[in-house]
């Protein structure tokens, strides 16, 4: 069983969060492609499309109307969830990196203190003998 230090744990979590952030941005891109594909599918059907805000749809029973509407709705949900997930993962990663910086600085401070203590003990042991001791 391998024991992981807190610093290694934070490093691993930052890498995992970076990976999840990339996946969220890929989800956003897939949503954008689906959304544009759905709009193009709906607009390419015969007749004029009706509009709900910026989303075209057909009320007549056409073969591609359901596909276009499904692509548009799934694309918009992927865009929204991709953005929210990406921002959340980005915040997580920045928190992990901030904690990693704190842990590293604390580790460096403790190493400096240990080195100072070692050097001061070594200097005490290697002191030159006093003049009295030299005469003896």
Secondary structure, 3 states (H helix, E strand, C coil): CCCCCHHHHHHHHHHHHHHHHHHHHHHHHHHHHHHHHHHHHHHHCCCCCEEECCEEECCCCCCCHHHHHHHHHHHHHHHHHHHHHHHHHHHHHHHHHHHHHHHHHHHHHHHHHHHHHHHHHHHHHCCCCCHHHHHC
